[in-house]
Amino acid sequence: MRFYPVKTLLITKSIFNKWIWSFKTKSKEVYLTFDDGPIPEITPWVLNQLDLHNAKATFFCIGDNIRKHPDVFHQLIEKGHRVGNHTFNHLKGWKTKKEVYLQNTSKAEAYLKNQNQPKLFRPPYGSITHQQSKHLRMLGYKIIMWDVLSADFDQSLTAKQCTNNVLKNVKKGSIIVFHDSKKAFPRLKETLPKVLEELHKKGFQFKVIP
Ligand SMILES: [Zn+2]
């Protein structure tokens, strides 16, 4: 039983219209995003896959993982990918007091800063309260959601199902979610190469979130 929509509904997008769900464009371009890294066993593999297709992506990093694996984090920057904030401890917004949530986000920001990039934030689990979101936006963050979920985190799915989740729902300007985590890797290792190959064949380019 699945409890999450693989494709974000139009109604969701219009109610939560302060958040970014996808980009309007006539060009064949998509925005790949990877949450929960950087992880030494997984993230460098993702970078190699992206290189094969000259693809750029956005990585929503957990602050504590940057602290533990600064070398892997620097590879993201060196290769011209974009990094965003995913809190320091992967907190669930709805279950966390606003002050704690903001403090945790700013703790993560200390590890992301000086990269001269736009301030991007993705709430872990897509869970964030109105007040938390309002404050982060006041601090200059863009809240980046998605319109296509690979659901690679779901251990009950096959890699083929995750691949289909993406290929059947992707459009021009889509923001697609993957995870560079050990949990997702059994599916990611097949899904990512296939998605890159298929979209590349169709003429799509892979860009960082502006
Ligand atoms: Zn996450």
py3Dmol code that shows the C-alpha trace and the ligand (Angstrom):
import py3Dmol

protein = """\
ATOM      1  CA  MET A   1       0.000   0.000   0.000  1.00  0.00           C
ATOM      2  CA  ARG A   2       1.389   3.362  -1.022  1.00  0.00           C
ATOM      3  CA  PHE A   3       0.700   6.496   0.986  1.00  0.00           C
ATOM      4  CA  TYR A   4       2.342   9.042  -1.264  1.00  0.00           C
ATOM      5  CA  PRO A   5       1.439  10.313  -4.717  1.00  0.00           C
ATOM      6  CA  VAL A   6       4.129   9.610  -7.308  1.00  0.00           C
ATOM      7  CA  LYS A   7       2.925  12.563  -9.346  1.00  0.00           C
ATOM      8  CA  THR A   8       2.047  15.762  -7.515  1.00  0.00           C
ATOM      9  CA  LEU A   9      -1.561  16.780  -8.097  1.00  0.00           C
ATOM     10  CA  LEU A  10      -2.438  20.106  -9.652  1.00  0.00           C
ATOM     11  CA  ILE A  11      -4.651  20.941  -6.683  1.00  0.00           C
ATOM     12  CA  THR A  12      -1.729  20.480  -4.274  1.00  0.00           C
ATOM     13  CA  LYS A  13       0.418  22.756  -6.396  1.00  0.00           C
ATOM     14  CA  SER A  14      -2.205  25.490  -6.493  1.00  0.00           C
ATOM     15  CA  ILE A  15      -2.951  25.446  -2.754  1.00  0.00           C
ATOM     16  CA  PHE A  16       0.729  25.480  -1.800  1.00  0.00           C
ATOM     17  CA  ASN A  17       1.690  27.946  -4.472  1.00  0.00           C
ATOM     18  CA  LYS A  18       4.491  29.583  -2.459  1.00  0.00           C
ATOM     19  CA  TRP A  19       6.521  26.441  -2.906  1.00  0.00           C
ATOM     20  CA  ILE A  20       8.220  25.394  -6.115  1.00  0.00           C
ATOM     21  CA  TRP A  21       6.885  22.138  -7.588  1.00  0.00           C
ATOM     22  CA  SER A  22       8.176  22.336 -11.161  1.00  0.00           C
ATOM     23  CA  PHE A  23       9.290  24.925 -13.703  1.00  0.00           C
ATOM     24  CA  LYS A  24       7.355  26.294 -16.627  1.00  0.00           C
ATOM     25  CA  THR A  25       9.410  25.852 -19.759  1.00  0.00           C
ATOM     26  CA  LYS A  26       9.058  24.984 -23.405  1.00  0.00           C
ATOM     27  CA  SER A  27      12.542  23.474 -23.463  1.00  0.00           C
ATOM     28  CA  LYS A  28      13.243  19.820 -22.954  1.00  0.00           C
ATOM     29  CA  GLU A  29      14.861  20.124 -19.567  1.00  0.00           C
ATOM     30  CA  VAL A  30      14.357  18.465 -16.207  1.00  0.00           C
ATOM     31  CA  TYR A  31      15.702  18.983 -12.712  1.00  0.00           C
ATOM     32  CA  LEU A  32      17.072  15.887 -11.018  1.00  0.00           C
ATOM     33  CA  THR A  33      17.333  16.146  -7.244  1.00  0.00           C
ATOM     34  CA  PHE A  34      19.029  13.830  -4.745  1.00  0.00           C
ATOM     35  CA  ASP A  35      18.136  13.960  -1.061  1.00  0.00           C
ATOM     36  CA  ASP A  36      19.831  12.771   2.145  1.00  0.00           C
ATOM     37  CA  GLY A  37      23.532  12.633   1.145  1.00  0.00           C
ATOM     38  CA  PRO A  38      26.387  13.095   0.902  1.00  0.00           C
ATOM     39  CA  ILE A  39      27.271   9.424   1.509  1.00  0.00           C
ATOM     40  CA  PRO A  40      30.737   8.086   0.494  1.00  0.00           C
ATOM     41  CA  GLU A  41      29.413   4.734  -0.732  1.00  0.00           C
ATOM     42  CA  ILE A  42      26.651   6.239  -2.890  1.00  0.00           C
ATOM     43  CA  THR A  43      27.154   9.892  -3.863  1.00  0.00           C
ATOM     44  CA  PRO A  44      30.357   9.424  -5.942  1.00  0.00           C
ATOM     45  CA  TRP A  45      28.579   6.673  -7.886  1.00  0.00           C
ATOM     46  CA  VAL A  46      25.720   9.107  -8.611  1.00  0.00           C
ATOM     47  CA  LEU A  47      28.243  11.713  -9.774  1.00  0.00           C
ATOM     48  CA  ASN A  48      29.766   9.238 -12.237  1.00  0.00           C
ATOM     49  CA  GLN A  49      26.346   8.391 -13.640  1.00  0.00           C
ATOM     50  CA  LEU A  50      25.556  12.082 -14.094  1.00  0.00           C
ATOM     51  CA  ASP A  51      28.917  12.661 -15.820  1.00  0.00           C
ATOM     52  CA  LEU A  52      28.111   9.978 -18.391  1.00  0.00           C
ATOM     53  CA  HIS A  53      25.244  12.143 -19.640  1.00  0.00           C
ATOM     54  CA  ASN A  54      26.752  15.539 -18.953  1.00  0.00           C
ATOM     55  CA  ALA A  55      23.958  15.972 -16.421  1.00  0.00           C
ATOM     56  CA  LYS A  56      23.840  18.514 -13.617  1.00  0.00           C
ATOM     57  CA  ALA A  57      21.694  17.986 -10.541  1.00  0.00           C
ATOM     58  CA  THR A  58      20.709  19.488  -7.211  1.00  0.00           C
ATOM     59  CA  PHE A  59      21.638  17.725  -3.969  1.00  0.00           C
ATOM     60  CA  PHE A  60      19.602  18.431  -0.842  1.00  0.00           C
ATOM     61  CA  CYS A  61      22.186  17.577   1.777  1.00  0.00           C
ATOM     62  CA  ILE A  62      21.719  16.621   5.394  1.00  0.00           C
ATOM     63  CA  GLY A  63      24.009  18.956   7.363  1.00  0.00           C
ATOM     64  CA  ASP A  64      25.301  16.173   9.590  1.00  0.00           C
ATOM     65  CA  ASN A  65      26.328  14.180   6.515  1.00  0.00           C
ATOM     66  CA  ILE A  66      28.315  17.150   5.177  1.00  0.00           C
ATOM     67  CA  ARG A  67      30.022  17.358   8.581  1.00  0.00           C
ATOM     68  CA  LYS A  68      30.916  13.658   8.403  1.00  0.00           C
ATOM     69  CA  HIS A  69      31.874  13.566   4.707  1.00  0.00           C
ATOM     70  CA  PRO A  70      33.238  16.972   3.662  1.00  0.00           C
ATOM     71  CA  ASP A  71      35.329  15.465   0.830  1.00  0.00           C
ATOM     72  CA  VAL A  72      32.286  13.981  -0.848  1.00  0.00           C
ATOM     73  CA  PHE A  73      30.459  17.280  -0.414  1.00  0.00           C
ATOM     74  CA  HIS A  74      33.290  19.138  -2.144  1.00  0.00           C
ATOM     75  CA  GLN A  75      33.049  16.818  -5.137  1.00  0.00           C
ATOM     76  CA  LEU A  76      29.467  18.061  -5.644  1.00  0.00           C
ATOM     77  CA  ILE A  77      30.654  21.641  -5.740  1.00  0.00           C
ATOM     78  CA  GLU A  78      33.700  20.972  -7.911  1.00  0.00           C
ATOM     79  CA  LYS A  79      31.609  19.218 -10.520  1.00  0.00           C
ATOM     80  CA  GLY A  80      29.242  22.158 -10.795  1.00  0.00           C
ATOM     81  CA  HIS A  81      26.202  20.638  -9.159  1.00  0.00           C
ATOM     82  CA  ARG A  82      23.959  22.645  -6.873  1.00  0.00           C
ATOM     83  CA  VAL A  83      23.471  22.003  -3.179  1.00  0.00           C
ATOM     84  CA  GLY A  84      20.508  22.789  -0.979  1.00  0.00           C
ATOM     85  CA  ASN A  85      19.566  22.568   2.679  1.00  0.00           C
ATOM     86  CA  HIS A  86      17.734  19.488   4.029  1.00  0.00           C
ATOM     87  CA  THR A  87      18.138  20.398   7.745  1.00  0.00           C
ATOM     88  CA  PHE A  88      21.014  19.163   9.927  1.00  0.00           C
ATOM     89  CA  ASN A  89      19.233  16.110  11.372  1.00  0.00           C
ATOM     90  CA  HIS A  90      16.531  15.343   8.799  1.00  0.00           C
ATOM     91  CA  LEU A  91      13.745  16.712  10.997  1.00  0.00           C
ATOM     92  CA  LYS A  92      10.062  16.225  10.347  1.00  0.00           C
ATOM     93  CA  GLY A  93       8.516  19.704  10.281  1.00  0.00           C
ATOM     94  CA  TRP A  94       5.066  18.790  11.524  1.00  0.00           C
ATOM     95  CA  LYS A  95       6.589  17.142  14.605  1.00  0.00           C
ATOM     96  CA  THR A  96       9.153  19.843  15.382  1.00  0.00           C
ATOM     97  CA  LYS A  97       8.753  23.216  17.090  1.00  0.00           C
ATOM     98  CA  LYS A  98       9.417  26.145  14.790  1.00  0.00           C
ATOM     99  CA  GLU A  99      12.447  27.427  16.738  1.00  0.00           C
ATOM    100  CA  VAL A 100      14.067  23.998  16.769  1.00  0.00           C
ATOM    101  CA  TYR A 101      13.393  23.528  13.063  1.00  0.00           C
ATOM    102  CA  LEU A 102      14.856  26.905  12.111  1.00  0.00           C
ATOM    103  CA  GLN A 103      17.872  26.403  14.362  1.00  0.00           C
ATOM    104  CA  ASN A 104      18.522  22.989  12.826  1.00  0.00           C
ATOM    105  CA  THR A 105      18.270  24.456   9.331  1.00  0.00           C
ATOM    106  CA  SER A 106      20.684  27.247  10.139  1.00  0.00           C
ATOM    107  CA  LYS A 107      23.094  24.702  11.653  1.00  0.00           C
ATOM    108  CA  ALA A 108      23.053  22.891   8.298  1.00  0.00           C
ATOM    109  CA  GLU A 109      23.485  26.205   6.479  1.00  0.00           C
ATOM    110  CA  ALA A 110      26.782  26.725   8.278  1.00  0.00           C
ATOM    111  CA  TYR A 111      28.086  23.696   6.368  1.00  0.00           C
ATOM    112  CA  LEU A 112      26.622  24.823   3.040  1.00  0.00           C
ATOM    113  CA  LYS A 113      27.560  28.495   3.148  1.00  0.00           C
ATOM    114  CA  ASN A 114      30.023  30.452   1.033  1.00  0.00           C
ATOM    115  CA  GLN A 115      29.153  28.423  -2.003  1.00  0.00           C
ATOM    116  CA  ASN A 116      27.744  31.537  -3.680  1.00  0.00           C
ATOM    117  CA  GLN A 117      24.573  29.729  -4.669  1.00  0.00           C
ATOM    118  CA  PRO A 118      20.868  30.492  -4.259  1.00  0.00           C
ATOM    119  CA  LYS A 119      19.381  29.402  -0.926  1.00  0.00           C
ATOM    120  CA  LEU A 120      17.357  26.285  -1.629  1.00  0.00           C
ATOM    121  CA  PHE A 121      15.503  24.287   1.001  1.00  0.00           C
ATOM    122  CA  ARG A 122      13.704  20.972   0.773  1.00  0.00           C
ATOM    123  CA  PRO A 123      11.788  19.857   3.851  1.00  0.00           C
ATOM    124  CA  PRO A 124      12.549  16.244   4.851  1.00  0.00           C
ATOM    125  CA  TYR A 125       9.487  14.017   4.171  1.00  0.00           C
ATOM    126  CA  GLY A 126       7.902  17.028   2.436  1.00  0.00           C
ATOM    127  CA  SER A 127       6.750  17.896   5.949  1.00  0.00           C
ATOM    128  CA  ILE A 128       6.800  21.580   6.879  1.00  0.00           C
ATOM    129  CA  THR A 129       4.343  23.853   8.679  1.00  0.00           C
ATOM    130  CA  HIS A 130       3.081  27.139   7.331  1.00  0.00           C
ATOM    131  CA  GLN A 131       5.015  29.075   9.982  1.00  0.00           C
ATOM    132  CA  GLN A 132       8.281  27.229   9.358  1.00  0.00           C
ATOM    133  CA  SER A 133       7.925  27.804   5.642  1.00  0.00           C
ATOM    134  CA  LYS A 134       7.075  31.475   6.111  1.00  0.00           C
ATOM    135  CA  HIS A 135      10.181  32.063   8.226  1.00  0.00           C
ATOM    136  CA  LEU A 136      12.503  30.239   5.867  1.00  0.00           C
ATOM    137  CA  ARG A 137      11.140  32.246   2.955  1.00  0.00           C
ATOM    138  CA  MET A 138      11.727  35.447   4.927  1.00  0.00           C
ATOM    139  CA  LEU A 139      15.331  34.317   5.326  1.00  0.00           C
ATOM    140  CA  GLY A 140      15.554  34.106   1.545  1.00  0.00           C
ATOM    141  CA  TYR A 141      15.061  30.401   0.985  1.00  0.00           C
ATOM    142  CA  LYS A 142      13.165  29.008  -1.953  1.00  0.00           C
ATOM    143  CA  ILE A 143      11.175  25.959  -0.823  1.00  0.00           C
ATOM    144  CA  ILE A 144      11.731  23.266  -3.425  1.00  0.00           C
ATOM    145  CA  MET A 145       9.203  20.440  -3.614  1.00  0.00           C
ATOM    146  CA  TRP A 146       8.777  18.160  -6.655  1.00  0.00           C
ATOM    147  CA  ASP A 147       6.300  16.956  -9.218  1.00  0.00           C
ATOM    148  CA  VAL A 148       7.757  13.476  -9.806  1.00  0.00           C
ATOM    149  CA  LEU A 149       8.777  11.029  -7.073  1.00  0.00           C
ATOM    150  CA  SER A 150      10.838   7.994  -8.063  1.00  0.00           C
ATOM    151  CA  ALA A 151       9.910   6.498  -4.665  1.00  0.00           C
ATOM    152  CA  ASP A 152      13.331   4.830  -4.606  1.00  0.00           C
ATOM    153  CA  PHE A 153      13.109   4.925  -0.780  1.00  0.00           C
ATOM    154  CA  ASP A 154      10.240   2.406  -0.867  1.00  0.00           C
ATOM    155  CA  GLN A 155      11.633  -1.064  -0.228  1.00  0.00           C
ATOM    156  CA  SER A 156       8.411  -2.688  -1.410  1.00  0.00           C
ATOM    157  CA  LEU A 157       8.965  -1.445  -4.973  1.00  0.00           C
ATOM    158  CA  THR A 158      11.179  -2.892  -7.683  1.00  0.00           C
ATOM    159  CA  ALA A 159      13.707  -0.753  -9.525  1.00  0.00           C
ATOM    160  CA  LYS A 160      11.550  -1.124 -12.620  1.00  0.00           C
ATOM    161  CA  GLN A 161       8.540   0.361 -10.825  1.00  0.00           C
ATOM    162  CA  CYS A 162      10.666   3.314  -9.673  1.00  0.00           C
ATOM    163  CA  THR A 163      11.900   3.807 -13.223  1.00  0.00           C
ATOM    164  CA  ASN A 164       8.315   3.811 -14.492  1.00  0.00           C
ATOM    165  CA  ASN A 165       7.270   6.261 -11.778  1.00  0.00           C
ATOM    166  CA  VAL A 166       9.667   8.716 -13.357  1.00  0.00           C
ATOM    167  CA  LEU A 167       9.369   7.950 -17.056  1.00  0.00           C
ATOM    168  CA  LYS A 168       5.561   7.890 -17.056  1.00  0.00           C
ATOM    169  CA  ASN A 169       5.153  11.191 -15.220  1.00  0.00           C
ATOM    170  CA  VAL A 170       8.053  13.351 -16.331  1.00  0.00           C
ATOM    171  CA  LYS A 171       7.364  16.540 -18.329  1.00  0.00           C
ATOM    172  CA  LYS A 172       9.351  19.538 -19.491  1.00  0.00           C
ATOM    173  CA  GLY A 173      10.392  21.413 -16.337  1.00  0.00           C
ATOM    174  CA  SER A 174       9.771  18.530 -13.919  1.00  0.00           C
ATOM    175  CA  ILE A 175      11.567  18.348 -10.587  1.00  0.00           C
ATOM    176  CA  ILE A 176      12.353  14.675  -9.933  1.00  0.00           C
ATOM    177  CA  VAL A 177      13.269  13.200  -6.540  1.00  0.00           C
ATOM    178  CA  PHE A 178      15.866  10.487  -5.909  1.00  0.00           C
ATOM    179  CA  HIS A 179      17.875   9.674  -2.797  1.00  0.00           C
ATOM    180  CA  ASP A 180      21.635   9.221  -2.570  1.00  0.00           C
ATOM    181  CA  SER A 181      21.158   7.040   0.493  1.00  0.00           C
ATOM    182  CA  LYS A 182      22.063   3.450   1.316  1.00  0.00           C
ATOM    183  CA  LYS A 183      18.389   2.663   1.826  1.00  0.00           C
ATOM    184  CA  ALA A 184      17.430   3.733  -1.699  1.00  0.00           C
ATOM    185  CA  PHE A 185      20.477   2.322  -3.471  1.00  0.00           C
ATOM    186  CA  PRO A 186      19.119  -1.161  -4.323  1.00  0.00           C
ATOM    187  CA  ARG A 187      16.571   0.641  -6.547  1.00  0.00           C
ATOM    188  CA  LEU A 188      18.586   3.743  -7.453  1.00  0.00           C
ATOM    189  CA  LYS A 189      21.443   1.717  -8.948  1.00  0.00           C
ATOM    190  CA  GLU A 190      19.126   0.484 -11.720  1.00  0.00           C
ATOM    191  CA  THR A 191      16.644   3.330 -11.892  1.00  0.00           C
ATOM    192  CA  LEU A 192      19.059   6.239 -12.284  1.00  0.00           C
ATOM    193  CA  PRO A 193      21.073   4.868 -15.261  1.00  0.00           C
ATOM    194  CA  LYS A 194      17.829   3.924 -17.027  1.00  0.00           C
ATOM    195  CA  VAL A 195      16.174   7.307 -16.426  1.00  0.00           C
ATOM    196  CA  LEU A 196      19.275   9.184 -17.596  1.00  0.00           C
ATOM    197  CA  GLU A 197      19.567   7.032 -20.698  1.00  0.00           C
ATOM    198  CA  GLU A 198      15.884   7.250 -21.674  1.00  0.00           C
ATOM    199  CA  LEU A 199      15.526  10.984 -21.092  1.00  0.00           C
ATOM    200  CA  HIS A 200      18.829  11.681 -22.804  1.00  0.00           C
ATOM    201  CA  LYS A 201      17.608   9.689 -25.823  1.00  0.00           C
ATOM    202  CA  LYS A 202      14.446  11.817 -25.893  1.00  0.00           C
ATOM    203  CA  GLY A 203      16.585  14.955 -26.005  1.00  0.00           C
ATOM    204  CA  PHE A 204      16.196  16.161 -22.427  1.00  0.00           C
ATOM    205  CA  GLN A 205      18.870  18.182 -20.654  1.00  0.00           C
ATOM    206  CA  PHE A 206      19.506  17.931 -16.936  1.00  0.00           C
ATOM    207  CA  LYS A 207      19.898  21.232 -15.123  1.00  0.00           C
ATOM    208  CA  VAL A 208      20.481  22.568 -11.632  1.00  0.00           C
ATOM    209  CA  ILE A 209      17.624  24.312  -9.854  1.00  0.00           C
ATOM    210  CA  PRO A 210      18.058  28.076 -10.351  1.00  0.00           C
TER     211      PRO A 210
END
"""
ligand_1 = """\
1
ZN
Zn 15.195 13.402 3.101
"""
view = py3Dmol.view(width=600, height=400)
view.addModel(protein, "pdb")
view.setStyle({"model": 0}, {"cartoon": {"style": "trace"}})
view.addModel(ligand_1, "xyz")
view.setStyle({"model": 1}, {"stick": {}})
view.zoomTo()
view.show()
